[in-house]
């Protein structure tokens, strides 16, 4: 299933299927059609199809009672076509209700007649053989089916009319068949051949019929397979006396709260399992400490497998009332799984590869066995704490077994995010909320596993010497571990602050670069505008001089032509000045405007030497050369499109409406 809602629906279907399909249907009957589906023909394949159809009919009667599960093929037209198939009545059924591969006489009149012919031919041949043997003084025997012969000297065969059916090893004796018996045997073989032809014709007709219904048959078998999977889940849950938990989403923060939970694999092995209570929510981390062999790995396995069972909608081995969150992603490095996944890496490198992948996930269930082991104790513990802190920031639910004091101290110093569980003694039941760091009791484990006593004694002496030299240090170990955790948090905070400063500096540089580019574009456009104005003035001067030379020129004509040219020259120059003013504020004239666009309202003075802006307006509609806008809660109608601009430098879009003034001399 893909989410919590689907898991809830699937559990309802599993319970319903378990109740209605309690006795089930033999898989051999449902699989009987496999020969046909694999492309085979013949009586055995067709009889198999008939047996499968009988099994499907039983399922149809059961599925009619389903309320939580739909079987579209078994309850629809697909089955209605199959149930009328002639193949179901084509084979004989014995007194025990078992279908044979012998075709029934009722399926074809031609077949019935052919079988009658065979029966009559067999009776005639049998009667003739019996009579012939009674009357003859020569010894006769059956050399092959329906062929009765006698042994005679080969040299005398040429004088007789009998047919030779074989020779002895020496070749001196011939086995001949009397002519009368030969004719009856030939008639019997001919009748048997006709019967075989009639049977083949019936089987070919049945095969053609079923082949036309193959797609319907496959769809019905798919429904049957889905029902079988539901029943299998129910039976597996019953095998370990499971219950259906309340399934929640990661957003609910319920996490996993399983009461009296047991390891599923150990339950199936009939191993005596100690029930444990599981409690882990998203955004929190459970740290498991305690003796070697105390049950930490079993706890991790139970936690991960219960989460996986929910994703498969299988009842979990836990008490009624348990709660399990549906985690979309479940990652586990338990029992050296990372090393098996990365066989070419060292043990610690395998762990790091796994951790690198886990750090890219969020709202997942992540399990670590022996966190930080396989390397230097101090460095491994520091890396382990850093990994846990990063995972918790992404709302992952994390559970880690460890022997590193720094990791345990982190759990003690941050109870709002961590909880320390201790496994002590032989009870295999953890105690939660521990406030002290516990020993791994490695010497006890060594003795329990059969290590020689002299080796254990030497290790004990070495440990006692080290303890006597470091009693004072060991008495301060919890405080030192707490200080180490505080130091790690401070280091992480400093690194985060440094990263934030680097990001701010990068943004500042990008903003300055964007502003410089805008200024460069503004200068370029202003220079272009000045050039166009200068060129326009030259053109006016040339035109004025030319008009004065005309003999019919008069003052009015010269003035009128000059003004018209001036107006024409002023338009592109004015437009260029406006574009330059817009560029100085990081704005450009839009190529097109449509409803929904965000624009800036601009206002130029008469000479286009200054500009005012009002950002944050949204286009509601456009009519010819004007637009209706919304600015905050105000509506502004019929704003000329020439008074609208958009941001060319997005980082300047801060809502400011400052006025920028440009002197006229800048464009001369």
Secondary structure, 3 states (H helix, E strand, C coil): CCCHHHHHHHHHHHHHHHHHCCCCCCHHHHHHHHHHHCCCCCHHHHHHHHHHHHHHHHHHHHHCCCCCCCCCCCCCHHHHHHCCCHHHHCEEECCCCCEEEEECHHHCHHHHHHHHHHHHHHHHHHHHHHHHHHHCCCCEEEEECCEEEEEEEHHHHHHCCCEEEEECCCCCEEEEECHHHHHHHHHHHHHHHHHHHHHHHHHHHHHHHHHHCHHHHHHHHHHHHHHHHHHHHHHHHHHCCCECCEEECHHHCCCEEEEEECCHHHHHCCCCCCCEEEEECCCCEEEEEECCCCCHHHHHHHHHHHHHHHHCCCCECCCCCCEEECCCCEEEECCCHHHHHCCCCCHHHHHHHHHHHHCCCCCCEEEECCCCCCCCHHHHHHHHHHHHHHHHHCCCEEEEECCCHHHHHHHHHCCCCEEEEEECCCCCCEEECCCCCCCCCHHHHHHHCCCCHHHHHHHHHHHHHHHHHCHHHHHCHHHHHHHHHHHHHHHHHHHHHHHHHHHHHHHHHHHHHHHHHHHHHHHHHHHHHHHHHHHHHHHHHHHHHHHHHCCCCCHHHHHHHHHHHHHHHHHHHHHHHHHHHHHHCCEECCCCCCCCCEEEEEEECCCCCEEEEEEEEEEEEEECCEEEEEECCEEEEEEEHHHEEEECCHHHCCCCCCCEECCHHHHC
